C-alpha cells in the first residue's frame, strides 16, 4: 500500500494533533497532582507546627529534627511517603523569632515575614492559601505566647508591653 503526499500529510497532521492533545492532558494532570501534593504538604506542616507550638509552650522549632516526631502524628494529612519527601516540598524559616513573627503577623497591611514556604513557590493551592496558613500559625503562636509569662508581646495598638 502506497500513500501519496496528501494522505501522508493528513496522517502526520492527525498524529501531531493527537500527540498535542495527549501531551497537554498529561501536563495538566501532572500540574494538578503537584498542586494537590503542595496543598497537603502545607496542611500537614501547619498541623505539625500547631502541635509543636502547643506542646512546647509557644516556642517555634529550631530545626526539622525537632519536627520529625510530629510527622508521623500528622501523616494522614499529607501525601509524602516519608519525612524526607515531605521536607522536599516545604521550607520552614527556622531562624524566625517567635515574638517578631506573631507580632508582625497581627499588624494589618504590614510586610509580613513567612514561617512556612512551599519550595514550588506557589502561594495559592486552591483551598489552602499559604498566606492564611502563616496568619493562622501566627495567631496560634500569639495565643500561646501571651499566656506564657516568659515571653512579653507588645500590644499591636500602642506598641507597649502588656502588664
C-alpha positions as protocol buffer text, in pm:
chain_id: "A"
residue {
  index: 1
  type: UNK
  ca { x: 0 y: 0 z: 0 }
}
residue {
  index: 2
  type: UNK
  ca { x: 138 y: 332 z: -107 }
}
residue {
  index: 3
  type: UNK
  ca { x: 41 y: 674 z: 25 }
}
residue {
  index: 4
  type: UNK
  ca { x: 52 y: 985 z: -181 }
}
residue {
  index: 5
  type: UNK
  ca { x: 186 y: 1308 z: -36 }
}
residue {
  index: 6
  type: UNK
  ca { x: -156 y: 1445 z: 59 }
}
residue {
  index: 7
  type: UNK
  ca { x: -254 y: 1129 z: 251 }
}
residue {
  index: 8
  type: UNK
  ca { x: 83 y: 1115 z: 425 }
}
residue {
  index: 9
  type: UNK
  ca { x: 49 y: 1480 z: 528 }
}
residue {
  index: 10
  type: UNK
  ca { x: -302 y: 1413 z: 667 }
}
residue {
  index: 11
  type: UNK
  ca { x: -180 y: 1115 z: 873 }
}
residue {
  index: 12
  type: UNK
  ca { x: 113 y: 1315 z: 1012 }
}
residue {
  index: 13
  type: UNK
  ca { x: -121 y: 1606 z: 1096 }
}
residue {
  index: 14
  type: UNK
  ca { x: -367 y: 1376 z: 1279 }
}
residue {
  index: 15
  type: UNK
  ca { x: -82 y: 1213 z: 1476 }
}
residue {
  index: 16
  type: UNK
  ca { x: 59 y: 1556 z: 1567 }
}
residue {
  index: 17
  type: UNK
  ca { x: -280 y: 1682 z: 1687 }
}
residue {
  index: 18
  type: UNK
  ca { x: -336 y: 1367 z: 1894 }
}
residue {
  index: 19
  type: UNK
  ca { x: 13 y: 1395 z: 2043 }
}
residue {
  index: 20
  type: UNK
  ca { x: -52 y: 1759 z: 2137 }
}
residue {
  index: 21
  type: UNK
  ca { x: -385 y: 1674 z: 2299 }
}
residue {
  index: 22
  type: UNK
  ca { x: -243 y: 1380 z: 2492 }
}
residue {
  index: 23
  type: UNK
  ca { x: 69 y: 1577 z: 2594 }
}
residue {
  index: 24
  type: UNK
  ca { x: -144 y: 1867 z: 2716 }
}
residue {
  index: 25
  type: UNK
  ca { x: -365 y: 1633 z: 2916 }
}
residue {
  index: 26
  type: UNK
  ca { x: -61 y: 1468 z: 3077 }
}
residue {
  index: 27
  type: UNK
  ca { x: 87 y: 1809 z: 3166 }
}
residue {
  index: 28
  type: UNK
  ca { x: -247 y: 1917 z: 3314 }
}
residue {
  index: 29
  type: UNK
  ca { x: -279 y: 1603 z: 3525 }
}
residue {
  index: 30
  type: UNK
  ca { x: 81 y: 1638 z: 3642 }
}
residue {
  index: 31
  type: UNK
  ca { x: 25 y: 2004 z: 3734 }
}
residue {
  index: 32
  type: UNK
  ca { x: -290 y: 1918 z: 3931 }
}
residue {
  index: 33
  type: UNK
  ca { x: -105 y: 1636 z: 4108 }
}
residue {
  index: 34
  type: UNK
  ca { x: 172 y: 1878 z: 4211 }
}
residue {
  index: 35
  type: UNK
  ca { x: -83 y: 2133 z: 4335 }
}
residue {
  index: 36
  type: UNK
  ca { x: -253 y: 1866 z: 4548 }
}
residue {
  index: 37
  type: UNK
  ca { x: 84 y: 1746 z: 4674 }
}
residue {
  index: 38
  type: UNK
  ca { x: 174 y: 2104 z: 4779 }
}
residue {
  index: 39
  type: UNK
  ca { x: -170 y: 2158 z: 4930 }
}
residue {
  index: 40
  type: UNK
  ca { x: -148 y: 1853 z: 5153 }
}
residue {
  index: 41
  type: UNK
  ca { x: 216 y: 1922 z: 5242 }
}
residue {
  index: 42
  type: UNK
  ca { x: 136 y: 2273 z: 5363 }
}
residue {
  index: 43
  type: UNK
  ca { x: -167 y: 2149 z: 5555 }
}
residue {
  index: 44
  type: UNK
  ca { x: 38 y: 1877 z: 5723 }
}
residue {
  index: 45
  type: UNK
  ca { x: 315 y: 2126 z: 5804 }
}
residue {
  index: 46
  type: UNK
  ca { x: 64 y: 2362 z: 5961 }
}
residue {
  index: 47
  type: UNK
  ca { x: -64 y: 2081 z: 6182 }
}
residue {
  index: 48
  type: UNK
  ca { x: 289 y: 1971 z: 6272 }
}
residue {
  index: 49
  type: UNK
  ca { x: 379 y: 2325 z: 6377 }
}
residue {
  index: 50
  type: UNK
  ca { x: 49 y: 2368 z: 6563 }
}
residue {
  index: 51
  type: UNK
  ca { x: 117 y: 2054 z: 6768 }
}
residue {
  index: 52
  type: UNK
  ca { x: 476 y: 2159 z: 6830 }
}
residue {
  index: 53
  type: UNK
  ca { x: 375 y: 2508 z: 6945 }
}
residue {
  index: 54
  type: UNK
  ca { x: 106 y: 2364 z: 7175 }
}
residue {
  index: 55
  type: UNK
  ca { x: 340 y: 2111 z: 7332 }
}
residue {
  index: 56
  type: UNK
  ca { x: 638 y: 2345 z: 7367 }
}
residue {
  index: 57
  type: UNK
  ca { x: 475 y: 2643 z: 7540 }
}
residue {
  index: 58
  type: UNK
  ca { x: 461 y: 2868 z: 7237 }
}
residue {
  index: 59
  type: UNK
  ca { x: 812 y: 2801 z: 7110 }
}
residue {
  index: 60
  type: UNK
  ca { x: 897 y: 2753 z: 6745 }
}
residue {
  index: 61
  type: UNK
  ca { x: 1114 y: 2460 z: 6637 }
}
residue {
  index: 62
  type: UNK
  ca { x: 1475 y: 2535 z: 6552 }
}
residue {
  index: 63
  type: UNK
  ca { x: 1519 y: 2251 z: 6300 }
}
residue {
  index: 64
  type: UNK
  ca { x: 1345 y: 1977 z: 6105 }
}
residue {
  index: 65
  type: UNK
  ca { x: 1480 y: 1731 z: 6362 }
}
residue {
  index: 66
  type: UNK
  ca { x: 1254 y: 1883 z: 6627 }
}
residue {
  index: 67
  type: UNK
  ca { x: 952 y: 1838 z: 6397 }
}
residue {
  index: 68
  type: UNK
  ca { x: 1028 y: 1477 z: 6299 }
}
residue {
  index: 69
  type: UNK
  ca { x: 810 y: 1318 z: 6572 }
}
residue {
  index: 70
  type: UNK
  ca { x: 514 y: 1526 z: 6458 }
}
residue {
  index: 71
  type: UNK
  ca { x: 535 y: 1394 z: 6101 }
}
residue {
  index: 72
  type: UNK
  ca { x: 407 y: 1050 z: 6198 }
}
residue {
  index: 73
  type: UNK
  ca { x: 131 y: 1203 z: 6411 }
}
residue {
  index: 74
  type: UNK
  ca { x: 4 y: 1401 z: 6111 }
}
residue {
  index: 75
  type: UNK
  ca { x: 92 y: 1156 z: 5832 }
}
residue {
  index: 76
  type: UNK
  ca { x: -275 y: 1101 z: 5746 }
}
residue {
  index: 77
  type: UNK
  ca { x: -294 y: 1465 z: 5627 }
}
residue {
  index: 78
  type: UNK
  ca { x: -12 y: 1450 z: 5373 }
}
residue {
  index: 79
  type: UNK
  ca { x: 87 y: 1266 z: 5057 }
}
residue {
  index: 80
  type: UNK
  ca { x: 458 y: 1230 z: 5126 }
}
residue {
  index: 81
  type: UNK
  ca { x: 568 y: 875 z: 5197 }
}
residue {
  index: 82
  type: UNK
  ca { x: 837 y: 976 z: 5443 }
}
residue {
  index: 83
  type: UNK
  ca { x: 971 y: 1274 z: 5628 }
}
residue {
  index: 84
  type: UNK
  ca { x: 1247 y: 1345 z: 5373 }
}
residue {
  index: 85
  type: UNK
  ca { x: 992 y: 1355 z: 5090 }
}
residue {
  index: 86
  type: UNK
  ca { x: 783 y: 1598 z: 5294 }
}
residue {
  index: 87
  type: UNK
  ca { x: 1084 y: 1824 z: 5358 }
}
residue {
  index: 88
  type: UNK
  ca { x: 1147 y: 1832 z: 4983 }
}
residue {
  index: 89
  type: UNK
  ca { x: 811 y: 2009 z: 4937 }
}
residue {
  index: 90
  type: UNK
  ca { x: 809 y: 2258 z: 5225 }
}
residue {
  index: 91
  type: UNK
  ca { x: 1057 y: 2502 z: 5370 }
}
residue {
  index: 92
  type: UNK
  ca { x: 1038 y: 2650 z: 5719 }
}
residue {
  index: 93
  type: UNK
  ca { x: 1219 y: 2963 z: 5834 }
}
residue {
  index: 94
  type: UNK
  ca { x: 1377 y: 2821 z: 6150 }
}
residue {
  index: 95
  type: UNK
  ca { x: 1563 y: 3147 z: 6218 }
}
residue {
  index: 96
  type: UNK
  ca { x: 1243 y: 3347 z: 6264 }
}
residue {
  index: 97
  type: UNK
  ca { x: 1197 y: 3477 z: 6617 }
}
residue {
  index: 98
  type: UNK
  ca { x: 862 y: 3371 z: 6766 }
}
residue {
  index: 99
  type: UNK
  ca { x: 795 y: 3713 z: 6917 }
}
residue {
  index: 100
  type: UNK
  ca { x: 873 y: 3901 z: 6593 }
}
residue {
  index: 101
  type: UNK
  ca { x: 670 y: 3656 z: 6387 }
}
residue {
  index: 102
  type: UNK
  ca { x: 349 y: 3668 z: 6588 }
}
residue {
  index: 103
  type: UNK
  ca { x: 350 y: 4044 z: 6650 }
}
residue {
  index: 104
  type: UNK
  ca { x: 422 y: 4138 z: 6288 }
}
residue {
  index: 105
  type: UNK
  ca { x: 158 y: 3896 z: 6160 }
}
residue {
  index: 106
  type: UNK
  ca { x: -112 y: 4064 z: 6367 }
}
residue {
  index: 107
  type: UNK
  ca { x: -48 y: 4410 z: 6222 }
}
residue {
  index: 108
  type: UNK
  ca { x: -275 y: 4482 z: 5928 }
}
residue {
  index: 109
  type: UNK
  ca { x: -123 y: 4580 z: 5592 }
}
residue {
  index: 110
  type: UNK
  ca { x: 235 y: 4525 z: 5705 }
}
residue {
  index: 111
  type: UNK
  ca { x: 506 y: 4337 z: 5522 }
}
residue {
  index: 112
  type: UNK
  ca { x: 472 y: 4003 z: 5685 }
}
residue {
  index: 113
  type: UNK
  ca { x: 753 y: 3753 z: 5738 }
}
residue {
  index: 114
  type: UNK
  ca { x: 673 y: 3395 z: 5648 }
}
residue {
  index: 115
  type: UNK
  ca { x: 734 y: 3095 z: 5867 }
}
residue {
  index: 116
  type: UNK
  ca { x: 627 y: 2839 z: 5605 }
}
residue {
  index: 117
  type: UNK
  ca { x: 714 y: 2836 z: 5234 }
}
residue {
  index: 118
  type: UNK
  ca { x: 642 y: 2597 z: 4952 }
}
residue {
  index: 119
  type: UNK
  ca { x: 952 y: 2503 z: 4756 }
}
residue {
  index: 120
  type: UNK
  ca { x: 741 y: 2517 z: 4440 }
}
residue {
  index: 121
  type: UNK
  ca { x: 689 y: 2891 z: 4515 }
}
residue {
  index: 122
  type: UNK
  ca { x: 310 y: 2858 z: 4489 }
}
residue {
  index: 123
  type: UNK
  ca { x: 119 y: 3089 z: 4720 }
}
residue {
  index: 124
  type: UNK
  ca { x: -232 y: 2965 z: 4650 }
}
residue {
  index: 125
  type: UNK
  ca { x: -308 y: 2597 z: 4605 }
}
residue {
  index: 126
  type: UNK
  ca { x: -684 y: 2629 z: 4600 }
}
residue {
  index: 127
  type: UNK
  ca { x: -837 y: 2573 z: 4940 }
}
residue {
  index: 128
  type: UNK
  ca { x: -507 y: 2605 z: 5127 }
}
residue {
  index: 129
  type: UNK
  ca { x: -367 y: 2956 z: 5083 }
}
residue {
  index: 130
  type: UNK
  ca { x: -11 y: 2994 z: 5213 }
}
residue {
  index: 131
  type: UNK
  ca { x: -72 y: 3344 z: 5348 }
}
residue {
  index: 132
  type: UNK
  ca { x: -364 y: 3219 z: 5555 }
}
residue {
  index: 133
  type: UNK
  ca { x: -156 y: 2931 z: 5687 }
}
residue {
  index: 134
  type: UNK
  ca { x: 110 y: 3176 z: 5806 }
}
residue {
  index: 135
  type: UNK
  ca { x: -154 y: 3405 z: 5961 }
}
residue {
  index: 136
  type: UNK
  ca { x: -314 y: 3107 z: 6135 }
}
residue {
  index: 137
  type: UNK
  ca { x: 20 y: 2995 z: 6279 }
}
residue {
  index: 138
  type: UNK
  ca { x: 90 y: 3350 z: 6397 }
}
residue {
  index: 139
  type: UNK
  ca { x: -248 y: 3361 z: 6572 }
}
residue {
  index: 140
  type: UNK
  ca { x: -182 y: 3024 z: 6738 }
}
residue {
  index: 141
  type: UNK
  ca { x: 164 y: 3134 z: 6844 }
}
residue {
  index: 142
  type: UNK
  ca { x: 35 y: 3468 z: 6970 }
}
residue {
  index: 143
  type: UNK
  ca { x: -235 y: 3299 z: 7178 }
}
residue {
  index: 144
  type: UNK
  ca { x: 22 y: 3063 z: 7332 }
}
residue {
  index: 145
  type: UNK
  ca { x: 293 y: 3320 z: 7397 }
}
residue {
  index: 146
  type: UNK
  ca { x: 65 y: 3578 z: 7557 }
}
residue {
  index: 147
  type: UNK
  ca { x: -25 y: 3311 z: 7814 }
}
residue {
  index: 148
  type: UNK
  ca { x: 344 y: 3238 z: 7870 }
}
residue {
  index: 149
  type: UNK
  ca { x: 488 y: 3479 z: 8128 }
}
residue {
  index: 150
  type: UNK
  ca { x: 838 y: 3426 z: 7985 }
}
residue {
  index: 151
  type: UNK
  ca { x: 753 y: 3599 z: 7657 }
}
residue {
  index: 152
  type: UNK
  ca { x: 623 y: 3954 z: 7651 }
}
residue {
  index: 153
  type: UNK
  ca { x: 439 y: 4054 z: 7332 }
}
residue {
  index: 154
  type: UNK
  ca { x: 392 y: 4427 z: 7260 }
}
residue {
  index: 155
  type: UNK
  ca { x: 37 y: 4548 z: 7222 }
}
residue {
  index: 156
  type: UNK
  ca { x: -18 y: 4598 z: 6847 }
}
residue {
  index: 157
  type: UNK
  ca { x: -216 y: 4919 z: 6908 }
}
residue {
  index: 158
  type: UNK
  ca { x: 10 y: 5106 z: 7149 }
}
residue {
  index: 159
  type: UNK
  ca { x: 340 y: 4923 z: 7095 }
}
residue {
  index: 160
  type: UNK
  ca { x: 374 y: 4885 z: 7472 }
}
residue {
  index: 161
  type: UNK
  ca { x: 424 y: 4557 z: 7654 }
}
residue {
  index: 162
  type: UNK
  ca { x: 120 y: 4430 z: 7842 }
}
residue {
  index: 163
  type: UNK
  ca { x: 138 y: 4436 z: 8219 }
}
